[in-house]
Amino acid sequence: MEFSKFLNPSVKLNIILIISFSISVNSFILFPSVNNSFYVLFHLTFIYIIFYYYHYYLFVVALVYGILFDILLLNNIGAHLISFLSLLIFFVLFKKYLIRLSSYQIIFVYFITLVVLLLFEQFLANLIYDYKFNVFLILNFFLISLIIFIPTIFLFTKLDK
């Protein structure tokens, strides 16, 4: 028997969260795009879990990852924590409307949520910590999002089956 048959899709997605978090906070100085790619992958996975596998344990997950991202990337607590918890509350409030969307609309909302979340984190870091708003980094995140979005959706749908 295969080991993967014992793992449900939610556990597999949480493993992707752990791996992408670990790689995104490490400093590959020669390849900063690797960190940025896994940073975007973490956000994609987190949004996907919220949308399709929502459970109350995600508030604890958002709290832990938000604090860890803030401490390891910004040396303060706030921007990621607020954005992750805000995203969860947003999906809780609008879940009954989001379920009624077609598959193309869901993909559009998923991508827009990713971009808005990344921008919101940058804005909060600028507002709270006076972190410089880096346009190049935002464009880098957007380009990486465009490149890995469709393959990630394909991977997640394969994990669901």
C-alpha positions in Angstrom: 0.0 0.0 0.0 1.1 3.5 -0.7 1.7 5.9 2.1 -0.1 8.7 0.3 -3.4 6.8 0.6 -3.3 7.3 4.3 -3.0 11.1 4.0 -6.0 13.1 3.3 -5.7 16.3 1.0 -5.8 18.6 4.0 -2.7 17.0 5.6 -0.9 17.0 2.2 -1.6 20.7 1.8 -0.4 21.4 5.4 2.8 19.6 4.5 3.2 21.9 1.5 2.6 24.8 3.9 5.4 23.7 6.2 7.9 23.0 3.3 7.1 26.3 1.5 7.4 28.2 4.8 10.7 26.6 5.6 12.2 27.5 2.3 10.8 31.0 2.1 12.3 32.1 5.4 15.7 30.6 4.6 18.1 32.9 2.9 19.3 31.6 -0.4 21.4 34.6 -1.2 22.4 33.4 -4.7 18.8 32.7 -5.6 16.4 35.2 -3.9 13.7 34.2 -6.5 13.6 30.8 -4.9 12.6 32.3 -1.6 10.0 34.6 -3.3 8.6 31.7 -5.2 8.0 29.6 -2.1 6.7 32.7 -0.3 4.0 33.0 -3.0 3.4 29.2 -2.9 2.8 29.5 0.8 0.2 32.1 0.3 -1.4 30.2 -2.6 -1.6 27.1 -0.4 -3.0 29.0 2.6 -5.7 30.6 0.5 -6.6 27.2 -1.1 -6.9 25.6 2.4 -9.0 28.4 3.6 -11.3 28.2 0.6 -11.7 24.4 0.3 -10.8 23.0 3.7 -11.9 25.6 6.2 -11.9 24.5 9.8 -11.4 26.4 13.0 -7.9 25.0 13.5 -6.9 27.4 10.7 -7.1 30.3 13.1 -4.3 28.6 15.1 -2.4 27.9 11.9 -2.7 31.6 10.8 -1.6 32.7 14.2 1.5 30.5 14.3 2.6 31.2 10.7 1.8 34.9 11.0 3.9 35.3 14.1 6.7 33.2 12.6 6.8 35.1 9.3 6.8 38.4 11.2 9.6 37.4 13.5 11.8 35.7 10.9 11.3 38.2 8.1 10.5 41.5 9.8 11.8 41.1 13.3 8.4 42.4 14.7 5.0 41.0 15.1 2.1 42.4 13.1 1.9 42.6 9.3 1.6 38.9 8.4 -0.5 38.1 11.5 -3.0 40.8 10.8 -3.2 39.9 7.1 -3.7 36.1 7.7 -6.3 36.6 10.4 -8.1 39.2 8.2 -8.1 36.8 5.3 -9.7 34.1 7.5 -12.3 36.5 8.8 -13.1 37.7 5.3 -13.6 34.1 4.0 -15.8 33.3 7.1 -18.0 36.3 6.4 -18.3 35.8 2.7 -18.2 32.0 2.5 -21.9 31.6 1.6 -21.4 33.9 -1.4 -18.1 32.4 -2.5 -19.5 28.9 -2.7 -22.0 30.0 -5.3 -19.4 31.1 -7.7 -18.5 29.1 -10.9 -15.1 27.5 -11.2 -13.7 30.3 -13.4 -15.0 32.9 -10.9 -13.4 31.0 -8.1 -10.0 30.9 -9.9 -10.3 34.7 -10.5 -11.2 35.4 -6.9 -8.3 33.1 -5.8 -5.8 35.0 -7.9 -7.1 38.4 -6.9 -7.0 37.3 -3.2 -3.4 36.3 -3.6 -2.4 39.6 -5.1 -4.4 41.7 -2.6 -2.9 39.7 0.3 0.6 40.3 -0.9 -0.1 44.0 -1.4 -1.8 44.2 2.0 1.2 42.7 3.7 3.5 45.2 2.1 1.2 48.1 3.0 0.9 46.9 6.6 4.7 46.5 6.9 5.1 50.0 5.5 2.4 51.4 7.9 3.4 49.6 11.1 7.2 49.3 10.8 8.0 52.1 8.3 9.3 49.3 6.0 10.1 50.7 2.6 7.5 49.9 -0.1 9.5 48.0 -2.6 7.9 48.2 -6.1 10.4 45.8 -7.6 9.6 43.2 -4.9 5.8 43.6 -5.6 6.4 43.2 -9.3 8.6 40.1 -8.6 5.8 38.6 -6.5 3.2 39.4 -9.2 5.4 37.8 -12.0 6.0 34.7 -9.8 2.3 34.5 -9.1 1.5 34.6 -12.8 4.0 31.9 -13.5 3.2 29.4 -10.7 -0.6 30.0 -10.4 -1.9 27.5 -13.0 0.6 24.7 -12.2 -0.2 25.1 -8.5 -4.0 24.9 -9.2 -3.3 21.8 -11.2 -1.2 20.3 -8.4 -3.8 21.1 -5.8 -6.6 19.5 -7.8 -4.5 16.4 -8.2 -3.9 16.3 -4.5 -7.7 16.5 -3.9 -8.3 13.3 -5.9 
